[in-house]
Amino acid sequence: MKTATPVIHSDPDILGGTPVFVGTRVPMKTLLDYLEAGDPLDELLGTPFNKRIFLSIC
């Protein structure tokens, strides 16, 4: 069985413990706020960096 790779990390030394995507300082809440507002994912995924984050979630 394959072990899931964590995509969210919380560390008191990174943004005061705010949950972020692993290997970044991008808060998980950014994605949730974006989805809650109904903004199109195409806009959020406008950069290769954001695409990498999104693909790591899937």
MMTF fields as JSON, N, C-alpha, C and O atoms, coordinates in Angstrom:
{
  "mmtfVersion": "1.0.0",
  "mmtfProducer": "UNKNOWN",
  "numBonds": 231,
  "numAtoms": 232,
  "numGroups": 58,
  "numChains": 1,
  "numModels": 1,
  "chainsPerModel": [1],
  "groupsPerChain": [58],
  "chainIdList": ["A"],
  "bondAtomList": [4, 2, 8, 6, 12, 10, 16, 14, 20, 18, 24, 22, 28, 26, 32, 30, 36, 34, 40, 38, 44, 42, 48, 46, 52, 50, 56, 54, 60, 58, 64, 62, 68, 66, 72, 70, 76, 74, 80, 78, 84, 82, 88, 86, 92, 90, 96, 94, 100, 98, 104, 102, 108, 106, 112, 110, 116, 114, 120, 118, 124, 122, 128, 126, 132, 130, 136, 134, 140, 138, 144, 142, 148, 146, 152, 150, 156, 154, 160, 158, 164, 162, 168, 166, 172, 170, 176, 174, 180, 178, 184, 182, 188, 186, 192, 190, 196, 194, 200, 198, 204, 202, 208, 206, 212, 210, 216, 214, 220, 218, 224, 222, 228, 226],
  "bondOrderList": [1, 1, 1, 1, 1, 1, 1, 1, 1, 1, 1, 1, 1, 1, 1, 1, 1, 1, 1, 1, 1, 1, 1, 1, 1, 1, 1, 1, 1, 1, 1, 1, 1, 1, 1, 1, 1, 1, 1, 1, 1, 1, 1, 1, 1, 1, 1, 1, 1, 1, 1, 1, 1, 1, 1, 1, 1],
  "groupList": [{"groupName": "MET", "atomNameList": ["N", "CA", "C", "O"], "elementList": ["N", "C", "C", "O"], "formalChargeList": [0, 0, 0, 0], "bondAtomList": [1, 0, 2, 1, 3, 2], "bondOrderList": [1, 1, 2], "singleLetterCode": "M", "chemCompType": "L-PEPTIDE LINKING"}, {"groupName": "LYS", "atomNameList": ["N", "CA", "C", "O"], "elementList": ["N", "C", "C", "O"], "formalChargeList": [0, 0, 0, 0], "bondAtomList": [1, 0, 2, 1, 3, 2], "bondOrderList": [1, 1, 2], "singleLetterCode": "K", "chemCompType": "L-PEPTIDE LINKING"}, {"groupName": "THR", "atomNameList": ["N", "CA", "C", "O"], "elementList": ["N", "C", "C", "O"], "formalChargeList": [0, 0, 0, 0], "bondAtomList": [1, 0, 2, 1, 3, 2], "bondOrderList": [1, 1, 2], "singleLetterCode": "T", "chemCompType": "L-PEPTIDE LINKING"}, {"groupName": "ALA", "atomNameList": ["N", "CA", "C", "O"], "elementList": ["N", "C", "C", "O"], "formalChargeList": [0, 0, 0, 0], "bondAtomList": [1, 0, 2, 1, 3, 2], "bondOrderList": [1, 1, 2], "singleLetterCode": "A", "chemCompType": "L-PEPTIDE LINKING"}, {"groupName": "PRO", "atomNameList": ["N", "CA", "C", "O"], "elementList": ["N", "C", "C", "O"], "formalChargeList": [0, 0, 0, 0], "bondAtomList": [1, 0, 2, 1, 3, 2], "bondOrderList": [1, 1, 2], "singleLetterCode": "P", "chemCompType": "L-PEPTIDE LINKING"}, {"groupName": "VAL", "atomNameList": ["N", "CA", "C", "O"], "elementList": ["N", "C", "C", "O"], "formalChargeList": [0, 0, 0, 0], "bondAtomList": [1, 0, 2, 1, 3, 2], "bondOrderList": [1, 1, 2], "singleLetterCode": "V", "chemCompType": "L-PEPTIDE LINKING"}, {"groupName": "ILE", "atomNameList": ["N", "CA", "C", "O"], "elementList": ["N", "C", "C", "O"], "formalChargeList": [0, 0, 0, 0], "bondAtomList": [1, 0, 2, 1, 3, 2], "bondOrderList": [1, 1, 2], "singleLetterCode": "I", "chemCompType": "L-PEPTIDE LINKING"}, {"groupName": "HIS", "atomNameList": ["N", "CA", "C", "O"], "elementList": ["N", "C", "C", "O"], "formalChargeList": [0, 0, 0, 0], "bondAtomList": [1, 0, 2, 1, 3, 2], "bondOrderList": [1, 1, 2], "singleLetterCode": "H", "chemCompType": "L-PEPTIDE LINKING"}, {"groupName": "SER", "atomNameList": ["N", "CA", "C", "O"], "elementList": ["N", "C", "C", "O"], "formalChargeList": [0, 0, 0, 0], "bondAtomList": [1, 0, 2, 1, 3, 2], "bondOrderList": [1, 1, 2], "singleLetterCode": "S", "chemCompType": "L-PEPTIDE LINKING"}, {"groupName": "ASP", "atomNameList": ["N", "CA", "C", "O"], "elementList": ["N", "C", "C", "O"], "formalChargeList": [0, 0, 0, 0], "bondAtomList": [1, 0, 2, 1, 3, 2], "bondOrderList": [1, 1, 2], "singleLetterCode": "D", "chemCompType": "L-PEPTIDE LINKING"}, {"groupName": "LEU", "atomNameList": ["N", "CA", "C", "O"], "elementList": ["N", "C", "C", "O"], "formalChargeList": [0, 0, 0, 0], "bondAtomList": [1, 0, 2, 1, 3, 2], "bondOrderList": [1, 1, 2], "singleLetterCode": "L", "chemCompType": "L-PEPTIDE LINKING"}, {"groupName": "GLY", "atomNameList": ["N", "CA", "C", "O"], "elementList": ["N", "C", "C", "O"], "formalChargeList": [0, 0, 0, 0], "bondAtomList": [1, 0, 2, 1, 3, 2], "bondOrderList": [1, 1, 2], "singleLetterCode": "G", "chemCompType": "PEPTIDE LINKING"}, {"groupName": "PHE", "atomNameList": ["N", "CA", "C", "O"], "elementList": ["N", "C", "C", "O"], "formalChargeList": [0, 0, 0, 0], "bondAtomList": [1, 0, 2, 1, 3, 2], "bondOrderList": [1, 1, 2], "singleLetterCode": "F", "chemCompType": "L-PEPTIDE LINKING"}, {"groupName": "ARG", "atomNameList": ["N", "CA", "C", "O"], "elementList": ["N", "C", "C", "O"], "formalChargeList": [0, 0, 0, 0], "bondAtomList": [1, 0, 2, 1, 3, 2], "bondOrderList": [1, 1, 2], "singleLetterCode": "R", "chemCompType": "L-PEPTIDE LINKING"}, {"groupName": "TYR", "atomNameList": ["N", "CA", "C", "O"], "elementList": ["N", "C", "C", "O"], "formalChargeList": [0, 0, 0, 0], "bondAtomList": [1, 0, 2, 1, 3, 2], "bondOrderList": [1, 1, 2], "singleLetterCode": "Y", "chemCompType": "L-PEPTIDE LINKING"}, {"groupName": "GLU", "atomNameList": ["N", "CA", "C", "O"], "elementList": ["N", "C", "C", "O"], "formalChargeList": [0, 0, 0, 0], "bondAtomList": [1, 0, 2, 1, 3, 2], "bondOrderList": [1, 1, 2], "singleLetterCode": "E", "chemCompType": "L-PEPTIDE LINKING"}, {"groupName": "ASN", "atomNameList": ["N", "CA", "C", "O"], "elementList": ["N", "C", "C", "O"], "formalChargeList": [0, 0, 0, 0], "bondAtomList": [1, 0, 2, 1, 3, 2], "bondOrderList": [1, 1, 2], "singleLetterCode": "N", "chemCompType": "L-PEPTIDE LINKING"}, {"groupName": "CYS", "atomNameList": ["N", "CA", "C", "O"], "elementList": ["N", "C", "C", "O"], "formalChargeList": [0, 0, 0, 0], "bondAtomList": [1, 0, 2, 1, 3, 2], "bondOrderList": [1, 1, 2], "singleLetterCode": "C", "chemCompType": "L-PEPTIDE LINKING"}],
  "groupTypeList": [0, 1, 2, 3, 2, 4, 5, 6, 7, 8, 9, 4, 9, 6, 10, 11, 11, 2, 4, 5, 12, 5, 11, 2, 13, 5, 4, 0, 1, 2, 10, 10, 9, 14, 10, 15, 3, 11, 9, 4, 10, 9, 15, 10, 10, 11, 2, 4, 12, 16, 1, 13, 6, 12, 10, 8, 6, 17],
  "groupIdList": [1, 2, 3, 4, 5, 6, 7, 8, 9, 10, 11, 12, 13, 14, 15, 16, 17, 18, 19, 20, 21, 22, 23, 24, 25, 26, 27, 28, 29, 30, 31, 32, 33, 34, 35, 36, 37, 38, 39, 40, 41, 42, 43, 44, 45, 46, 47, 48, 49, 50, 51, 52, 53, 54, 55, 56, 57, 58],
  "secStructList": [7, 7, 7, 7, 7, 7, 7, 3, 3, 7, 7, 6, 6, 1, 4, 4, 4, 7, 7, 3, 3, 6, 6, 1, 7, 7, 5, 2, 2, 2, 2, 2, 2, 2, 2, 2, 6, 6, 7, 7, 2, 2, 2, 2, 6, 7, 1, 2, 2, 2, 2, 2, 2, 2, 2, 2, 2, 7],
  "xCoordList": [0.834, 0.0, 0.877, 1.877, 0.502, 1.25, 0.923, -0.245, 1.941, 1.758, 1.519, 2.22, 0.534, 0.227, 1.354, 1.897, 1.69, 2.699, 2.0, 1.077, 2.418, 1.759, 1.956, 3.035, 0.9, 0.99, 0.808, 1.072, 0.354, 0.165, 1.102, 1.272, 1.709, 2.677, 2.466, 2.135, 2.655, 2.572, 3.821, 4.176, 4.478, 5.717, 5.704, 5.491, 5.923, 5.899, 6.881, 6.687, 7.923, 8.912, 8.532, 9.218, 7.456, 7.011, 5.639, 4.661, 5.571, 4.327, 3.602, 2.372, 4.376, 3.8, 2.96, 2.08, 3.222, 2.493, 1.285, 0.562, 1.051, -0.054, 0.171, 1.273, -0.842, -0.679, -0.356, -1.067, 0.725, 1.172, 1.368, 1.432, 1.461, 1.778, 3.244, 4.101, 3.527, 4.883, 5.857, 5.589, 6.983, 8.03, 7.773, 8.503, 6.721, 6.392, 6.058, 6.07, 5.764, 5.194, 3.809, 3.333, 3.183, 1.841, 0.835, 0.758, 0.056, -0.915, -2.009, -2.475, -2.408, -3.492, -4.767, -5.581, -4.944, -6.138, -6.288, -7.408, -5.196, -5.266, -6.113, -6.984, -5.861, -6.633, -8.089, -8.992, -8.324, -9.694, -10.47, -11.635, -9.838, -10.492, -10.849, -11.931, -9.939, -10.148, -11.346, -12.199, -11.413, -12.525, -13.839, -14.874, -13.792, -15.0, -15.571, -16.789, -14.697, -15.137, -15.72, -16.34, -15.518, -16.047, -15.177, -15.609, -13.955, -13.042, -12.642, -12.51, -12.447, -12.075, -10.676, -9.739, -10.557, -9.256, -8.22, -7.027, -8.65, -7.699, -6.89, -5.696, -7.548, -6.86, -5.83, -4.698, -6.238, -5.341, -4.154, -3.037, -4.403, -3.352, -2.565, -1.976, -2.55, -1.909, -0.396, 0.207, 0.231, 1.681, 2.076, 1.331, 3.227, 3.692, 3.807, 3.556, 4.179, 4.317, 2.973, 2.891, 1.928, 0.607, 0.093, -0.602, 0.408, -0.002, 0.647, 0.014, 1.903, 2.616, 1.936, 1.779, 1.536, 0.847, -0.459, -0.761, -1.234, -2.529, -2.374, -3.135, -1.413, -1.212, -0.769, -1.087, -0.045, 0.388, -0.792, -0.737, -1.855, -3.041, -3.841, -4.391, -3.897, -4.73, -4.193, -4.765],
  "yCoordList": [-1.181, 0.0, 1.241, 1.307, 2.207, 3.441, 4.39, 4.567, 4.993, 5.95, 7.329, 7.75, 8.03, 9.38, 10.337, 10.275, 11.204, 12.227, 13.474, 13.973, 13.991, 15.183, 16.392, 16.6, 17.171, 18.385, 19.635, 20.746, 19.452, 20.576, 20.385, 19.276, 21.495, 21.437, 22.641, 23.728, 22.452, 23.549, 23.526, 22.5, 24.672, 24.798, 26.179, 27.176, 26.263, 27.564, 28.581, 29.788, 28.098, 29.008, 29.478, 30.324, 28.942, 29.345, 29.984, 29.306, 31.272, 32.05, 31.822, 31.777, 31.68, 31.533, 30.281, 30.251, 29.244, 27.992, 27.872, 26.878, 28.859, 28.788, 27.601, 27.439, 26.768, 25.638, 26.134, 26.971, 25.602, 25.992, 24.737, 23.623, 24.936, 23.829, 23.474, 24.355, 22.188, 21.698, 22.316, 22.364, 22.783, 23.351, 24.782, 25.328, 25.408, 26.785, 27.578, 27.053, 28.833, 29.685, 30.148, 31.207, 29.353, 29.659, 29.035, 27.811, 29.873, 29.332, 28.529, 28.899, 27.435, 26.616, 27.439, 27.23, 28.365, 29.203, 30.014, 30.361, 30.32, 31.061, 30.299, 30.88, 29.008, 28.19, 28.11, 28.246, 27.891, 27.779, 29.075, 29.046, 30.208, 31.505, 31.708, 32.196, 31.332, 31.484, 30.661, 31.154, 29.41, 28.532, 29.026, 29.006, 29.469, 29.961, 31.187, 31.355, 32.037, 33.248, 32.936, 33.795, 31.702, 31.324, 31.786, 31.776, 32.189, 32.624, 31.428, 30.315, 31.656, 30.54, 30.001, 30.765, 28.688, 28.066, 28.448, 28.481, 28.736, 29.14, 30.353, 30.45, 31.276, 32.474, 32.119, 32.603, 31.28, 30.872, 30.081, 30.206, 29.272, 28.406, 29.081, 28.406, 30.397, 31.151, 31.056, 31.522, 30.462, 30.343, 28.881, 28.104, 28.497, 27.112, 26.719, 25.566, 27.653, 27.377, 26.957, 25.956, 27.714, 27.379, 26.083, 25.336, 25.792, 24.524, 23.362, 22.329, 23.529, 22.471, 22.211, 21.058, 23.264, 23.108, 22.368, 21.416, 22.8, 22.168, 20.692, 19.852, 20.385, 18.994, 18.142, 16.954, 18.729, 17.953, 17.629, 16.658, 18.428, 18.186, 17.023, 16.205, 16.965, 15.943, 14.606, 13.63],
  "zCoordList": [0.0, 0.0, 0.0, 0.715, -0.793, -0.926, 0.231, 0.577, 0.822, 1.902, 1.315, 0.395, 1.845, 1.377, 1.753, 2.856, 0.839, 1.085, 1.609, 0.965, 2.769, 3.305, 2.382, 1.827, 2.236, 1.418, 2.266, 1.807, 3.508, 4.429, 5.61, 6.116, 6.043, 7.137, 8.046, 7.574, 9.328, 10.287, 11.155, 11.736, 11.23, 11.996, 12.651, 11.96, 13.953, 14.631, 14.041, 14.186, 13.384, 12.795, 11.39, 10.816, 10.836, 9.495, 9.635, 9.948, 9.404, 9.501, 10.827, 10.874, 11.897, 13.225, 13.414, 14.274, 12.62, 12.758, 11.85, 11.918, 11.005, 10.048, 9.118, 8.595, 8.898, 7.973, 6.556, 5.999, 5.993, 4.655, 3.803, 4.323, 2.491, 1.604, 1.794, 1.859, 1.881, 2.129, 1.13, -0.07, 1.642, 0.798, 0.376, -0.452, 0.949, 0.577, 1.828, 2.941, 1.624, 2.668, 2.216, 2.625, 1.382, 0.891, 1.846, 1.953, 2.547, 3.496, 2.799, 1.721, 3.423, 2.909, 2.819, 1.918, 3.738, 3.771, 2.487, 2.11, 1.816, 0.563, -0.45, -1.098, -0.585, -1.514, -1.077, -1.903, 0.21, 0.708, 0.514, 0.116, 0.791, 0.588, -0.874, -1.2, -1.742, -3.172, -3.621, -4.359, -3.179, -3.553, -2.963, -3.629, -1.709, -1.054, -1.761, -1.835, -2.275, -2.975, -4.348, -4.975, -4.814, -6.119, -7.275, -8.427, -6.968, -8.025, -8.879, -8.37, -10.179, -11.063, -10.753, -10.52, -10.754, -10.478, -11.525, -11.224, -12.744, -13.786, -13.352, -13.637, -12.66, -12.194, -11.12, -11.143, -10.197, -9.111, -9.644, -9.142, -10.655, -11.194, -12.303, -13.147, -12.308, -13.374, -13.438, -14.405, -12.431, -12.453, -12.295, -11.699, -12.815, -12.646, -11.175, -10.824, -10.321, -8.9, -8.312, -7.601, -8.605, -8.083, -8.671, -7.982, -9.909, -10.519, -9.78, -9.559, -9.399, -8.674, -7.327, -6.925, -6.637, -5.358, -5.567, -4.847, -6.549, -6.801, -7.162, -6.683, -7.985, -8.381, -7.198, -7.139, -6.263, -5.1, -4.185, -3.431, -4.24, -3.433, -4.008, -3.271, -5.327, -5.99, -5.786, -6.271]
}
